[in-house]
C-alpha cells in the first residue's frame, strides 16, 4: 500500500495481513497508476 495511511495500515496488520508499503508520490498520488498496476497477483487458499 502507499505510505502515509497509518489507520488503514494498522487495521490491515491487526487483521493478520502482511503489509508492504511504498512511496507512491510519483505514481499513485499523481493519478498515474496504483498498487494493483505495480504488484503481482496474490494466491489465496480457500477453506471449503
C-alpha angles and dihedrals in degrees: 000000000000114000116249101056101102097164094052091043091052093048093050092049091047088052089056100259124143104230124201116192130201136184103255099178094120100034115025103025094050091050097247095122144322144231093279089060091050103045138070123246116277120235112218132193114226121207112219 
